[in-house]
Amino acid sequence: MFRTNRGVPVIAALSHASHLLHISRLLTADTSVSRDPDLHAYASQYLQELSKALIDDVVKVMDASQDKPLM
């Protein structure tokens, strides 16, 4: 199970998403030479979904901070 947590700095979340996408790219590249390409493909897809969840939450946080009225 995967969930995002409050209080994580935006830069840390984006950095983590970047690392997940990099590993996903490596898995996709290895799919053609793997003995079990389906396993690599499923792992890559899972990492992409995790990355999307992180980026979606970062967008929500950034969008919410823009909607706050100035004092």
C-alpha positions in Angstrom: 0.0 0.0 0.0 1.2 3.5 -0.8 0.1 6.8 0.6 1.5 10.3 0.7 2.0 12.1 4.0 1.5 15.7 5.0 4.5 17.8 6.0 6.9 16.4 3.4 8.7 19.2 1.6 7.7 19.7 -2.0 11.3 19.4 -3.2 11.7 16.1 -1.4 8.5 14.7 -2.9 9.5 15.8 -6.4 13.0 14.3 -5.9 11.5 11.0 -4.8 9.2 11.0 -7.8 12.2 11.6 -10.1 14.1 8.7 -8.6 11.0 6.4 -9.1 10.7 7.5 -12.7 14.4 6.9 -13.3 14.2 3.3 -11.9 11.0 2.8 -14.0 12.9 3.9 -17.1 15.8 1.5 -16.3 13.3 -1.4 -15.9 11.7 -0.6 -19.2 15.0 -0.6 -20.9 15.9 -4.0 -19.4 12.6 -5.5 -20.4 13.9 -6.5 -23.8 16.8 -8.5 -22.4 15.0 -9.9 -19.3 14.1 -13.5 -18.8 10.8 -12.3 -17.4 9.8 -9.2 -19.3 6.3 -9.1 -17.8 7.8 -8.8 -14.3 9.9 -5.8 -15.4 6.9 -4.2 -17.2 4.6 -4.6 -14.1 7.3 -3.2 -11.8 7.8 -0.2 -14.1 4.1 0.4 -14.3 3.8 0.3 -10.5 6.7 2.8 -10.1 5.0 5.1 -12.6 1.8 5.0 -10.7 3.6 5.9 -7.4 5.3 8.8 -9.2 2.0 10.0 -10.5 0.5 9.9 -7.1 3.4 12.0 -5.7 3.3 14.5 -8.4 -0.5 14.8 -8.2 -0.3 15.6 -4.5 2.5 18.2 -5.1 0.2 19.9 -7.6 -2.7 19.9 -5.1 -0.4 21.5 -2.5 0.9 24.1 -4.9 -2.5 24.9 -6.2 -4.0 25.2 -2.7 -1.2 27.6 -1.7 -2.0 29.9 -4.6 -5.7 30.0 -3.6 -5.0 31.3 -0.1 -5.9 35.0 0.2 -3.1 37.4 0.9 -3.1 39.1 4.3 
